[in-house]
Amino acid sequence: MTHDLVIRNGFVADGTGEPGREADVAIDAGRITAVGTISGKGKTEIDAKGQLVTPGFVDVHTHYDGQVTWGDALTPSSIHGVTTAVMGNCGVGFAPCRREDHDRLIRLMEGVEDIPFPVLSTGLPWNWESFPEYLDSLSDKHFDIDFAAQLPHAALRVFVMGERGANREEASPDDIAQMAQLAKAAVEAGALGFSTSRTLNHRTSDGQPTPTLTASEEELTGIAMALKEAGKGVLQFVSDFDDPKKEAAMLRRIVEASGRPLSVSLAQSDLAPDGWRVLLRSIEQAVEDGLPMRAQVCGRPVGVLLGLELTMNPFTAHPVYQEIKDKPLAEKVAALRDPDFRARLLASEPDPGNPFVKSLLRNFGKLFTLDAVPDYEPEADRTVEAIAKARGQTPEDVALDKMLEDEGHGLLYLPFLNYAQGSLEPSYEMLKSTATIPGLSDGGAHVGMICDGSFPTSMLTHWTRDRTRGERFPVEWIVKRQTADTAHWMGLQDRGLIAPGYRADLNVIDYDNLTLHRPEILRDLPAGGRRLMQRASGYTATIVAGQVIYRDGGPTGAKPGKLVRGAQHAPQIMGVAAE
């Protein structure tokens, strides 16, 4: 028997969490057909001896809503073993949308997800108005990986309520009924679910809070009940949780009423380092009570990257720095190396009207250096403040010198979530809870500040191999967490496992040498826009629907990925077979 593709002699972690084993994997017509000892030859074969074979990673929290309209590669996610990405999170996106609201939704995405206005205004074709039309506009396109969409609440609210919705006025019963009708139509057309935001951190680029910030429980429940009526769709929330017990109780009521699965973002905040425990306990109790609820968590700090090419750096709010902020990098570097300009800059103070810069970006005791191979659980002696003390310099001098390294490409790292106490023990506790799923990578977003689309790689390297400051997890368990657990939570029952009948979405990984590299700047967005990109070495092959899309870190040109419309059924053939 001849197969389309055979992966030979790999160590297979099949997504179930059970101990891995050496096995071959046969693939035909985009599906796994056998796992075990394969006697038949493959038209193409990959020798995976000594390497890890996993299902493709399923990333439930990305923001490729714009990128899918102008490109065909969902990077950085696809270069980190992700074979299915779910976009439309946090209530932001571009459909439904009337022509007069195009700029409004662009400003919201620009503010919330740090994707510049010129990039979006140039790149978005706007060949849709309704959400089903948006999906239709994507359905015939081909991509490196699969992706699925969620209906964003902000776009829906503005579409129904116009200016009233944007100004966060309370929705009337008629408004709620219209939103519910459109939500039902969206999931019936192929949306995986509905997302919303209730955090003050989400603002438009001109400073206005997101339209969904104060949406009532009646509004949220009305939309959730529409998904119940359709019998499909998940719910995704992000919230400030100023009153964790009250907010968690509301989410629970929504799930009790609608029966729809609900996930909510969870991370440790510096302002309330133990606040996450209250929310996690509430969700764990809900799970024990049989409710489909999860917290979305991540395995490393959510961190802002600072540099001379990026959105911010420790000197962003200094009037002296403003003199050069828009100059090309080479001219910035020359100015900052000039003794007179440098002296003026270091003698100046930041604009007191910028509290974020004052309180965070100049917090040198929590600002870390970022080496060629980043350490995402750094010790305190890696802070700018500690280095300055050891060298007998000021923190400002050290920060400037670090950013000037590599001809101005040097980066600093500010972990602002999940690192309140200088370790990842809270992340460890969140990850091991059965009431959580890994997420929050924000792939495709925060192009000038955050580069967390590499979460799937650091989950493998840090939590199963490299961690020295605490306990680690078995490889098979981490693989399960970001394959079967994430896929099946979203209703994608046809992927996430290496077993006959399942989609042939897989990774072959040189596990011992898998390495995450320092982020870099690319200028490949529409209108010449810049974005952060983080690469990894060690992915021998990434396979989507049986086609190798990346080989030894480079794209093959294959584009088998497509829009996934709605939940997918598990294959009829179950279990693990050998030829």
SEMI-961615 format. One record per residue: residue in three letters; z, y, x of N, C-alpha, C in turn. Coordinates in steps of 0.1 Angstrom, whole numbers, plus 5000, padded with zeros to 4 digits. Each point is the difference from the previous one (the first is absolute). Layout:
BEGIN
ALAZYXZYXZYX/...
end
This chain:
BEGIN
MET500049885009500050124991500050125009/THR499250104996499950135008500750114991/HIS500850085007500750114993499450135005/ASP500250114993499550135004500850045012/LEU501349985000500950045011501149915001/VAL500349965013501249925002500950075011/ILE501250014997501050065010500849875005/ARG499949985013500549885006501350025007/ASN501049904998501149985008501050125000/GLY500050084990500950125000501449954995/PHE501050095003501349984994500050084987/VAL500049924989499750064987501450034993/ALA500250134998501150054991499350034987/ASP500249914990499150004988500450104989/GLY501050085002500450104990501149954991/THR500449875000501049944992501450035006/GLY500150035013501250025006500549875007/GLU499449894997500349875006499749995014/PRO500649925008499749995015498549985002/GLY499550085010498649995003499749875007/ARG498749965001499549885006498650025006/GLU499749925009498650015006499149934990/ALA498950074997499049954990498750075001/ASP499049944995498750074998499950054986/VAL499150104999499750064987498550014998/ALA499649944989498550004997499850104988/ILE498850075001499750114991498549984996/ASP499850014986498749994995499950104988/ALA498950075000499750094989501150104997/GLY500750045011501050104998501449954996/ARG500149874999501349944996500449895011/ILE501349985000500649905009499749874993/THR499449905007499749874994500949895005/ALA500650015012500849905005500950055011/VAL501249945001501050045010500549875006/GLY500049985013500549885006499149965012/THR499649875001499149965010498650004994/ILE499150095005498750014995499049935009/SER499349904994499149925009498650074999/GLY499750064989498750074999499850125009/LYS498850035004499850115009499850134992/GLY500250115007499850134993498750065005/LYS499350074992498950085005500550105010/THR501250054997500750095010501449945002/GLU500449995012501449955003500850105008/ILE501350014998500950085008501049915005/ASP500250005014501049925006501350085000/ALA500949954992501350084999501249935007/LYS499749915009501049935007501050105007/GLY501349984997501050095005500150134993/GLN499350024988500050124993500649984986/LEU500450114994500650004987498950034989/VAL500049914990499050024989500850034988/THR499750124993500750044989499150044988/PRO500550004988499250074990499850145003/GLY498950074995499950145002501150074994/PHE500450115006501150084995499650084987/VAL500950014991499750084988501050125000/ASP499450125001500850125001500050074987/VAL501250014994500150044986500250164999/HIS500050075011500350144999499150085009/THR498850034996499150095008499450114991/HIS499350095007499450114994498550025004/TYR499249904998498650015004499150054988/ASP500650074990499350044988498850095004/GLY500150085010498950085004499149935010/GLN500649935009499349945011499049894995/VAL500349934989499149904995498750074994/THR500150134997498850064994499050055011/TRP500550015012499050055010499849905012/GLY500949905001499949915011499949854996/ASP499849915009500049864997500949925008/ALA500950075008501049935008501450064996/LEU500949914996501350054996501049995012/THR499650085011500850015011501050114998/PRO501349995006500449905010500449864994/SER500149994987500649874995499249885004/SER498750015000499249885003500149965014/ILE500450085009500149965014501449955003/HIS500849994990501449945001500149884991/GLY499049934998500049874993500150014985/VAL499950124994500050014986498749974994/THR500049914990498749964994499950054985/THR501150044995500050074987501050115000/ALA499550124996500850124999500150054986/VAL501250044996500250064986500250155002/MET499150084993500150145001500550064987/GLY500050134999500550074988501450014998/ASN500849995011501550014999500550144999/CYS501350014996500750125000499550104990/GLY499249954990499550094989498950105004/VAL499449985012499050095004498749935002/GLY498950074996498649945001499150094993/PHE498849964998498950094995499349964987/ALA500749924992499449964987501249964991/PRO499950044987498950084994500150145004/CYS498950075000500050145004498850084994/ARG500250114994499050094995499550095011/ARG498850054999499450085011500850115004/GLU500750074990500850125003501349975008/ASP500349875000501349965007499749935014/HIS498850005004499749945013500950065011/ASP500050135002500750075011501549974998/ARG500550004987501449984998500549865005/LEU499249904998500449865005499849995015/ILE499050075005499950015015501250065006/ARG500450124995501250065005501349914999/LEU500149934990501149914998499949895011/MET498949935002499949905010500250065014/GLU499550125002500150075013501550025003/GLY500850044990501450035002500849875001/VAL499849914992500849884999499649905012/GLU498749995003499649895009499450065013/ASP500050135002499550075012498649965003/ILE499150004990498649995003499450134997/PRO499450075010499650144999499050024989/PHE500050124994499250044989498549995004/PRO499650055012498549995003499549855000/VAL500949915005499649865001499749954986/LEU500950034990499949944987498950084992/SER499950135001499050074993498649975005/THR499949965012498749965006499649864997/GLY501149915001499749864999500049944986/LEU500750064990500049944987498750034992/PRO499349904995498850034993500250044985/TRP501249984995500450034986498949954990/ASN499549885002499149954990500749924989/TRP501150054995500849944990500850104993/GLU500549974988501050084993501249914996/SER499749904993501049904995500449915012/PHE501149934998500449905010499149885000/PRO499549954989499049895000498850045008/GLU499550134998498950055007500250005015/TYR501250045004500450005014499849855006/LEU500649914993499849865004498549965001/ASP499350044990498549964999499350065013/SER500450125004499450075011500249925013/LEU501049915000500449935012499549855000/SER499749964988499849854998498849945007/ASP499050085003498849945007500050035015/LYS501150065005500150035015500649885007/HIS499749995013500649895008500850065011/PHE501149935003501050055010500449895009/ASP500750045011500549895009501049914993/ILE500950064992501049924993500050034985/ASP500749924992500250024986501050114998/PHE499950074988501050104996500150004985/ALA501150044995500350024986500650134997/ALA499950054988500450144996501149994990/GLN500850115000501050024990499750144993/LEU500450014988499850134992501150095004/PRO499650125006501050105004500550094989/HIS501350014999500650084989499650155000/ALA500050065012499750145001498650034994/ALA499049925004498750024995499949984985/LEU500749904996500049974985500650114992/ARG501150055005500850114993499250134999/VAL499450035011499150135000498849984991/PHE499449885000498849974992500450024985/VAL501149954996500450014986500650144996/MET500850055009500850124996499550135007/GLY499149995009499550125007501050085007/GLU500050134998501050085007501449974997/ARG500349964988501349964996500549885008/GLY499149915002500449885008500350045015/ALA499150085005500250055014501350085002/ASN500450074990501250085000501349924996/ARG499849874999501149914997500750034986/GLU499250054991500650024986500249864994/GLU500949994991500349874993498949964992/ALA499649875001498949944993500449984985/SER499150044991500349984986499749854996/PRO500449964988499649864996498549985000/ASP499250104997498649985000499549995014/ASP500650085010499649995014500349865005/ILE501249954997500449865004499049904995/ALA499750014987499149914994498650005007/GLN499550115003498750015007500149945014/MET501150035007500149945014500149854999/ALA500849954990500149864998498649934997/GLN499250064992498749954996499249995013/LEU500050115008499250005012500549905011/ALA501349985000500649905009499649864997/LYS500049974987499649874995498549985004/ALA499250104998498649995003499849985015/ALA500850075008499949985014500349865005/VAL501149944996500349875004499049894994/GLU499550034988498949914995498750015008/ALA499850125006498850025008500249945014/GLY501249975004500249945013501150075009/ALA500750104995501150055008501149905001/LEU500649985012501149915002501350044993/GLY500150134997501250054994500050165000/PHE501250054999500250144998501150055010/SER499850125006501050055010500450144996/THR501250035004500650144998500950045011/SER500350135001500950065010501050094993/ARG501249985005501250094995500750055011/THR499350055011500750055012499550145003/LEU500950085004499750145004499350015013/ASN500049895008499249995012498550004997/HIS499649974988498650004996499650134994/ARG499350085007499550144996498650025003/THR499450094992498650045003500050085013/SER498850025006499950075013500550154998/ASP500050054988500650144998501450004995/GLY500749885002501450004998500549964986/GLN499149974991500549974986500449854999/PRO501149974993500449864999498949924993/THR500049875002499049914993500250014985/PRO498950004993500150014985500949904993/THR500349895007500749894994501550015003/LEU500550095007501350015005501149984989/THR499850074989501150004990499549934987/ALA499049915001499549934988501249924994/SER500050014987501249944992499949855000/GLU501149944997500149854998499149964989/GLU499850094990499249964988498550005005/GLU499650095008498650005006499849875008/LEU500949975009499849895009500049874992/THR500949994990500149884992498749984992/GLY499550114994498850004992498949945008/ILE499850045012498949955009500249865003/ALA501349965003500349865003499749914988/MET500350054988499849924988498549984998/ALA499250095005498549984999499649885009/LEU500649995011499749895009500549874994/LYS501250004993500549894993498949954989/GLU499550104993499049974989498849945006/ALA499650045012498849955007500449865006/GLY501349975002500449885006499749985015/LYS499950125007499750005014500450135007/GLY500149995013500350125007501450015005/VAL500250055013501350035006500350144999/LEU501350045003500450145000500650035014/GLN499650115006500550045013500650144999/PHE501350025005500750124999500550045014/VAL500150145002500750055012500950114994/SER501250015005501050094994500950055011/ASP500650124998501150055009501349934998/PHE500249944988501349934996501250085004/ASP500050134995501150085002501349944993/ASP499749934989501149934993499549854999/PRO500249925011499449875001500349914988/LYS501250004995500449914989499250044987/LYS500050134998499350054988498549975000/GLU499450035011498549985002499749854999/ALA500849915007499849865000500149954985/ALA501050054993500249964986498850034992/MET499450125002498850034993498849915003/LEU499849975013499049915003500249864994/ARG501249965000500349874994499650004985/ARG500450114993499650014986498549994997/ILE499350065009498550004999499549865001/VAL500549935010499649865002500549914988/GLU501250024996500549924988499150024988/ALA499550134998499250034988498649945001/SER499450025012498649975002499749865005/GLY501049945008499849875006499150015012/ARG499550125004499150015011500750005013/PRO499549945011500650005013500150155006/LEU501150045006500250135005500549995014/SER499450085009500550025014500350145002/VAL501050035009500350145003500350015015/SER499650115006500250025014501550015004/LEU500349945011501450005005500150015015/ALA500750105004500250035014501350065003/GLN500550005012501350065003499750155004/SER500850094994499950145002501250055009/ASP499750095009501050065008501150074992/LEU499650064988500950074992501149914993/ALA499649884997500949904994499749875006/PRO500549975012499749885007500349874993/ASP500950004991500349874992499550014986/GLY499350104996499550014987499049894996/TRP499349955009499049904997500749874995/ARG501249985004500749884996500350004985/VAL500250124994500350014986498849954992/LEU498850065004498849974993499649855002/LEU500149955012499749865002500949914992/ARG501350034999500949914992499550004986/SER499650124995499650014986498749914997/ILE499150005010498849924998500349865002/GLU500949965009500349865002500749954987/GLN500850084994500649964987499049974990/ALA499050104999498949984990499349875003/VAL499749975012499349885004500849874995/GLU501350015003500949894996500049984985/ASP499850114993499950004985498749964995/GLY499049975009498749954996499050114998/LEU500250125004499150114998499050015012/PRO498750034998499150015011500150135007/MET500950025009500250135007500149975015/ARG499450095008500149995015500250145006/ALA500650005011499950125009499049985010/GLN499150105002499150005011500750065013/VAL500049925010500750045013499149985012/CYS500450065011499249995012500849965012/GLY499449945010500749945011500250095012/ARG499750134999500250095011500350144994/PRO500450095008500250144995498750054994/VAL500150084990498950094996500150125009/GLY499150025009500150105010498950105001/VAL500350125002499050115002499650005015/LEU498750015002499550015014499850155002/LEU500450055012499850145003499250015013/GLY499150105000499150025012499250124998/LEU499350035011499250135000498849994992/GLU499549884996498949984992500349974985/LEU501349994997500449954987500550114991/THR500449974988500450104990501150085005/MET501049945007501250075004500449965014/ASN500850085006500749975013501250095000/PRO500949985010501350085000499850155001/PHE498850045003499850155002499150054989/THR499749924990499150054989500450134994/ALA501350024998500450124993500350125010/HIS499849985013500250115009498850104999/PRO500350134998499050105000499150005012/VAL500549975012499250005012499049884999/TYR500549884995499149894999498850034990/GLN500350084990499050034990498850075007/GLU500250065011498850065007499049905005/ILE500449885002499049905005499849884991/LYS500750004988500049874992498649964996/ASP499150094998498749964995499049995011/LYS500450015013499049995011499849855003/PRO498849975006499749865004501149955010/LEU500249875000501149945007500050045015/ALA498850005006500050045015500550145002/GLU499750094991500550145001501550014998/LYS500549924990501549994998500749955012/VAL499549895006500649955012500050105011/ALA498950075002499950105011501150114997/ALA500150054988501050104997501449955002/LEU500349884996501449955001500349965015/ARG499049995008500349985014500150135008/ASP499650114993500150135007501550045000/PRO500550035012501550035001500450114991/ASP499250114999500450124992500049964985/PHE499049944995499949964986501249904997/ARG500249915008501049904998501450064999/ALA500250105009501350075000500250084987/ARG499050064996500150074987500249914988/LEU499449895000500249904990501449954999/LEU500549965012501349945001501150104997/ALA499750125002501050114997500050044985/SER499049964993499950044986500849904991/GLU500250044987500749924990499049974989/PRO500249894993499249974989500250094988/ASP499050024992500150084988501249944991/PRO501050074997501149954992499649964986/GLY498850054996499649964986499449864999/ASN500049935011499549864999501149905003/PRO500849974989501249915002499749875005/PHE498849944997499649875004499949995016/VAL499350105005499950015015501450025006/LYS500850094994501250035006501049885000/SER500049934989501049894999499549875005/LEU498749975000499549875004499350005013/LEU498950085001499250005012500750045013/ARG501050084998500850045012501349925002/ASN500149894993501149915001499849915012/PHE500250055012499649935012500849885002/GLY501249994994500849885001499549894992/LYS498950024992499449894992498550005002/LEU499550075010498650015003499849915012/PHE499149894999499949905010498650025007/THR499949955012498749995007499349874994/LEU498750005002499249894995499149955011/ASP500349885005499349955012498749934995/ALA499249955010498749944998500249884990/VAL501149935002500449894990501250054993/PRO499950054988501150074993501249914997/ASP501250055002501249934996500550074987/TYR500049924989500450064987501549974997/GLU500749955010501550004998500650055014/PRO499750125003500450055013501550035001/GLU500549995013501350035003500250155001/ALA501350054999500350145000499550075013/ASP500049925011499650075013498550035001/ARG499349974989498650035000499750134992/THR501050074996499850134993499750115010/VAL499350104994499750115009501350075005/GLU501050004992501350065004500649925011/ALA500049875000500649925010499250015013/ILE498750004999499150025012500350135007/ALA500150114991500250135006501350015007/LYS501049944994501450005007499949925013/ALA499349895001499949925012499250085011/ARG499150084995499150075010500650145003/GLY500950044993500550145002499150114995/GLN499249964989499150094994500450044986/THR499350094994500350034986499249904991/PRO500449964988499249924992498650054997/GLU499950144998498750064998499149975011/ASP500550015013499149985011499549855000/VAL500949914997499649865000499049974989/ALA500350054988499049984989498650055003/LEU500050125006498750065004499349915011/ASP500849965010499449925010499449874995/LYS500849934991499549884994498750014992/MET499950114993498850024992498850045009/LEU500350065011498950035010499549885008/GLU500749894999499549885007498749964995/ASP499249935009498749954996499150114994/GLU500050115008499250124996500250054986/GLY501349994996500350064987500049904989/HIS499849875003500049904989501449934999/GLY501050055007501349944999500750024986/LEU500849904996500550004987501649995000/LEU500650064990501449984998500249944986/TYR501149934998500249924988501450044994/LEU499950044987501250044993500249904988/PRO500949905001500349914989500850074990/PHE499550034988500850074990500449924988/LEU499649875000500549914990500349865007/ASN501049934996500349875005500650005015/TYR500550125004500650005014501150105000/ALA500850014990501150104999501149975010/GLN500249875004501049965009499549955013/GLY498750025002499449975013499749855002/SER499949924989499649865002499349964987/LEU499349895000499349944989500849904992/GLU501350005002500849904992499850024985/PRO499950134995499850014985498649944996/SER499050025009498749944997500149844999/TYR500849955010500249855000500649964987/GLU501150074995500649964988499150014988/MET499250115000499050024989499049895000/LEU499449965011499049915001500449864996/LYS501349965003500449874997500449984985/SER500150114993500449984986498849944992/THR500349914991499049944992499550104989/ALA500650124999499650094990499150115006/THR499449975011499250105007498649945003/ILE499050095002498849965006499650105011/PRO499349965010499650105010498950094995/GLY500150135003499050094996500150145007/LEU499650104994500250145005499250045013/SER498949925003499350045012499250134999/ASP499650034987499350134998498650005007/GLY499449885003498850005006499050094994/GLY499350085008499050094995500550144997/ALA501350025002500750134997500750055012/HIS500550134998500850065011499250005013/VAL498850044999499149995011500350085013/GLY500950104998500350095011501549995003/MET500849914994501450005002500649865002/ILE499549904992500649875000498949905002/CYS500449895007499049895003500749874998/ASP500249974987500849884997499149894994/GLY498750025000499149894995500149885009/SER500750015011500249895009501249914997/PHE500750034989501249934996499849855001/PRO498949944995499949855001500149955014/THR499450075010500149955014501450015005/SER500750114998501350025005501049904993/MET499749974987500849904994500049875008/LEU498949965004499949875008500650025014/THR499650105007500450015014501550035001/HIS500550104992501450045002501049904994/TRP499749954987501049934993500049855003/THR498949955006500049855004500049985015/ARG499850105008499849975014500750105009/ASP500050134998500450095010501350074998/ARG500649984988501350084998501149955009/THR500750095006501149975009501350064995/ARG500050084989501250074996500649944987/GLY499749884997500549934988499249884997/GLU500349944988499349884996498550014997/ARG499349895002498650004996499849904989/PHE498750004995499649904989499149905006/PRO499949884993499049905004498650064997/VAL499049965009498650054998499549964986/GLU500349884996499549954987500550084988/TRP501350055002500650084989499450144999/ILE499750065011499450135001498649994994/VAL499349905004498649984995500049994985/LYS500949924995500149984985500350144993/ARG500850085006500450124994498850104998/GLN499150005010498950094998498649944997/THR500149874995498849944994500349954986/ALA500649884999500249954986500950094992/ASP501150055006501050084992499350134995/THR499350075008499350134996498949974991/ALA499249905003498849974991500449964986/HIS501049914999500349954987500850104992/TRP500850095007500750114992499050084993/MET498850035006499050094994499149924990/GLY500249874999499249924990498849945007/LEU499950015013498849955007500449855004/GLN499949914991500449865002499049925007/ASP498950065003498949925007500050015015/ARG501050075005500050035015501450005005/GLY500250005013501350005006500549875004/LEU499349894998500449875005498849935007/ILE500349925009499049915007500049874993/ALA499249974990500049884993498649994993/PRO499649884997498649984994499950084987/GLY498950074998499750074988500350155001/TYR500950045010500350145001499050075008/ARG499950134998499150095007500149985015/ALA498949995007500049995015500250135006/ASP501250064998500550125007501049965010/LEU499750015013500949945010500050095013/ASN501049985008500150065013500249895010/VAL499350015012500349925011500650095011/ILE501249985004500850105008500549945013/ASP499750065011500549975013501550055000/TYR500849934994501450044997500850055012/ASP499949925011500750035012499650135006/ASN498850044998499550135006499750114990/LEU500449984987499850104990500750135004/THR499350115001500650125005499550124992/LEU500950084996499850134993499950115010/HIS498950084999499850115009500450134994/ARG500250105009500450144996498850064991/PRO500450074990499050064991499150105008/GLU498850024996499050095006499450094989/ILE499350105004499350094990498549975000/LEU499549984987498649994998499550124992/ARG498850035001499450114992498849944993/ASP500249914991498949934993500150014985/LEU500850094995500150024985498950104996/PRO499750014987499050104996500450145005/ALA499050095002500250135005500650015014/GLY499949895007500649995014501549995000/GLY500649964989501449994999500649905009/ARG501350035005500649915009501049904993/ARG500249895006501049914995500749925011/LEU501249964998500749915009499549864998/MET499849935011499649865000500949925010/GLN500449894996500849915009499349865000/ARG499849965012499349875002501049905005/ALA499549875000500849895005499149915007/SER500549935010499249895007500749874997/GLY499349904998500549874997499549944987/TYR499350074992499349944988498749945005/THR500049875001498849935005499050004989/ALA500449984987499050014989500750044987/THR499450094993500450024986498849964991/ILE500349924990499049944991500250044986/VAL499050054993500150044986498949924993/ALA500449934989499149924992499149915009/GLY500649955011499349905008499150075011/GLN500050135000499250075011500950075010/VAL499649985012500850065011499750155001/ILE500950094997499850144999500450075014/TYR501049945006500450055014500149885009/ARG499550025012500149895010500550075013/ASP501149955005500650065012500150155000/GLY500550054988500250144999498950094996/GLY498849945000498850084997499349964987/PRO499550094992499349974988498749925002/THR499849904991498849925001498850064992/GLY500450104991499050064992499949934986/ALA500749894998500049934987500950094990/LYS499450014988500750084990500149924987/PRO500849895000500249924988501050054990/GLY500750115003501150054992499450074988/LYS500850014989499650064988501250054992/LEU499750074989501050044991500549884992/VAL501349984999500649894993500450064986/ARG499449954990500450064986501049914994/GLY501250054999501149944993500649885007/ALA501049944993500649885005499049885001/GLN500349915010499249895002500749874999/HIS499449904993500749884998500049915012/ALA501149925001500149905011498949894998/PRO499549955011499049905000500549874993/GLN499149924994500449884993500449895010/ILE499450005012500449905010501250055007/MET501149934999501250045007500449905011/GLY501050035008500449915010499250025013/VAL500349925010499350005013499349875002/ALA498750015002499249885002499549985014/ALA499749895004499349975013498849934997/GLU499050025009498749934998500149865003/
end
